[in-house]
Amino acid sequence: MPSHKISELDLIKRISKKVKVDASVVCGIGDDTAVLRATKDKYQLFTADMLIEDVDFTRRAHPEDIGHKALACSLSDIAAMGGMPCYALVSLGMPKKGSVRFIDGFYAGLLRLAKKFKVSVVGGDLSLSEKIVINISVIGEVRKEGVVFRSGAKPRDILFVSGPLGGSFYGRHLTFTPRIKEAHYLVNNYKVNAMLDISDGLSLDLRRLCLASQAGAVVYEDLIPVSADAKSFDEALHMGEDFELLFSMPLAEARRLIQEKGVYFKAIGEIREKHYGIKFITKKAQEKVLEAKGYQHF
Amino acid sequence: MPSHKISELDLIKRISKKVKVDASVVCGIGDDTAVLRATKDKYQLFTADMLIEDVDFTRRAHPEDIGHKALACSLSDIAAMGGMPCYALVSLGMPKKGSVRFIDGFYAGLLRLAKKFKVSVVGGDLSLSEKIVINISVIGEVRKEGVVFRSGAKPRDILFVSGPLGGSFYGRHLTFTPRIKEAHYLVNNYKVNAMLDISDGLSLDLRRLCLASQAGAVVYEDLIPVSADAKSFDEALHMGEDFELLFSMPLAEARRLIQEKGVYFKAIGEIREKHYGIKFITKKAQEKVLEAKGYQHF
């Protein structure tokens, strides 16, 4: 197949088929992080994110913000599994020119976030590269009863997001707070059936959750919270880099969560049977197919 | 300080000073891998390596070989601690054009090596990038009694290498076998005081071992095994990408190892007191300072 016609999802499927893992791997390719058997009570989580200049950030951004974002993306993946991060490795490729100033700023931003979430930076790699390239790998952990996969959504579950969506590209994508605390609170107090973080837009990530869960879904224009940064409702549906949690839970649990005070979780729709597809109800009560127009990395 | 005047070692020191780690970290920045407390008997190892097109390989190389090398570099780091690899994450940035063919070959080479050493590939990340960029993160494990740091060398230890050196850039760097089995054999049968893998040339990596151990060393031209690929003795000293183990052990252990049949470990010199420095004895019995001319990544 010519490579410009193959989607990121197809490529990942193609790779997954070739990969064999051993019995200690609870979940490999296909969720926000890998899930590995560790102790009697806990699983280990393992995730890596690569950020590339002019794709994930530009050199006009503050080095502090680039360092913050690089770690925050991986922590967001750990949050999406209901886990807590523990250790990080930082690989950095960059030009020699300006490297001292960049590295000082980059690590200041990264280490501030690491401290906030008690992550130990335990090593990494430094290479020459024309464009700045960053890879952060994180080991985390999760109680076995607390782990949440993207594949567990069930028809009649209520769908929630952890914050308003859209407009992140205008700046918020560099400074967002990964929803570690929110996820921790959720999995310790509620039965969450499925969860992921919205990195590539609600429409695309909802599709991923539905595909993994073999389910359909409906979301309501009236209910989807739109960020003050967004220039249109479409940005809340498709723009990406929101890094909010998207999760589903049974109706009784959802009722309890909605009544809770002092937390921001917004119900936006419902999980349906697979044959229903993924739909969107407009303010005028029109039912439309929700097309996945989110950001495709590849 | 202007960045062109700062060395890789200085930059890593600068970063290390800012990093705080918690009590579960036995060893953070500064060795071949991080060492983390895990179970009663074992430590966990955690390492990442970034490879960049036109620095670590060119696009003329077979995708199979690039995939092999990318994983082999990280496995070599695990070997250098005396450990066994368990899980890997693969981050890959590349142009869309030709991606299917490249990914098929890249994963074929990578997964062949993973299978050989029972490594489970459990996930990764796929991004667009003009140049090909790869980051492999590996989790490994090591028995607590078997772990070897680069900092444990003691005066009068004998220095060994696990294979002939030099000329790797002419091709071997793409196809080398990481010394997992050799390291495993060593730490299970001998008391090894210090070890690392020669990634940047014997002269530079011996300096790293001596700096970490607060020691000096002497090596002999007559003893250093030169690869058939090498065009000069200088290449065996300085060229890099040999990925052989460099290690030291007490004299009595060394005698035992030298008498052993069917293994390739070659004594090349001795650890000395720090004030002696790092010296090199020529075939004509001249004592020279061994300058670190190995490859500096940055």
Interface residues (C-beta under 8 A of the other chain):
Chain A: M1 P2 S3 H4 I6 E8 L11 I12 R14 I15 K18 V19 K20 V21 D22 S24 V25 G28 I29 G30 D31 T33 A34 L36 T39 Q44 F46 T47 A48 D49 M50 L51 I52 V55 D56 C86 Y87 L89 V90 S91 L92 G93 K96 K97 G98 S99 V100 R101 I103 D104 Y107 A108 L111 K115 K118 S120 V121 V122 G123 G124 D125 L126 S127 L128 S129 E130 K131 V133 N135 S137 I139 H297 F298
Chain B: M1 P2 S3 H4 I6 E8 L11 I12 R14 I15 K18 V19 K20 V21 D22 S24 V25 G28 I29 G30 D31 T33 A34 L36 T39 F46 T47 A48 D49 M50 L51 I52 V55 D56 C86 Y87 L89 V90 S91 L92 G93 K96 K97 G98 S99 V100 R101 I103 D104 Y107 A108 L111 K115 K118 S120 V121 V122 G123 G124 D125 L126 S127 L128 S129 E130 K131 V133 N135 S137 I139 H297 F298
